[in-house]
């Protein structure tokens, strides 16, 4: 099957954003299963930077990736446009059997859907948590849905929800249940077959061997609830010695606020902020962590939780994370996004043996999210077009 994946930013080199990792993982797995997979994307490096390339196409892991330059890029006001990408979709879309569209509220989604319908090539839409009208620009999101969004959803052959929660969001937008396929994100377990030895991260960053690590890994953004975690952790330091909070990830406009909160709570010596980590460095952080915490105010289906359990690390996450239906009381705890409640969960896992049971369960649960299993479900969706 000839499959075209369409997404604004792709990994590598994209430095943040779950959708890019998802598109990367499923593209590799589809190619491994014998499909001809092509990715159309742009030269977005991060949320405020572009990168330059020597050539616009690369073959990696059996996937042909085309990077198109952005003609207009104004990230501060969320305006970006690639004429090259538009032209490529218009000229080449007829070459593919199915399109997997990873964009919802963007010009890329509008363009892809238009030419897909014009030339009779079916597309599958995966919104990646973009459906709710939350955060900034709510009025503009409503206008987009009125003029474009509802049509995008209506014309898709199928839509992919990551969880039952997101499936309900699609229904609320008028998508009939029979068009919704619930398929969780997947993880390439082969990348976790040869994990780093325990202690590597602590040694690299000067953390004492007996210190326990509470890890946060992700974008440093207010929606991630890092302030909730810091306030909960401040109370932990009053009860426990030899515990450190490690914050890993790129600044997404909230780092200065995080540093202000840390300083006000007088816990600077108990917290390590590393910046973003990739590859083996990231795995070392997961391996040495006693707990991975995701305190998000809203999250669709966080890949970092899958990465943590693939490394055998128990998790604490808020009930606002779409993955909770798979996690609760199996490999960790689910809590409300409240510092006092999160403190109780942290104290429980840091001070008793529950964590050992959760570690064992990680090895079992992570198999559900094997990327090859996920891709088999995608193949059924593509074929049912």
Buried (B, 14 or more C-beta within 10 A) or exposed (E): BEBBBBBBBBBBBBBBBBBBBBBBBBBBBBBBBEBBBBBBBBBBBBBEEBBEEEEEEBEEBBBBBBBBBBEEBEBEEEEBBBEBBBEBBBEBBEEBBBBBBBBBBBBBBBBBBBBBBEEEBBBBBBBBBBBBBEEEBEEEBEEBBEEBBBBBBEBBBBBBBBBEBBBBBBBEBEBEEEBBBBBBBBBBBEBBEEBBEEEBBBEEBEBEEEBBBBBBBBBBBBBBBBBBBBBBBBBBBEEEEEBBBBBBBBBBEBBEEBBEBBEEBEBEEBBBBBEBBEEEBBBBBBBBBBBBBBBBBBBBBBBBBBBBBBBBBBBBBBEBBBBBEBBEEBBBBBBEBBBEBBBBBBBEBBEEEBBEEBBEBBEEBBEEBBBBBBBBBBBEBBEEB
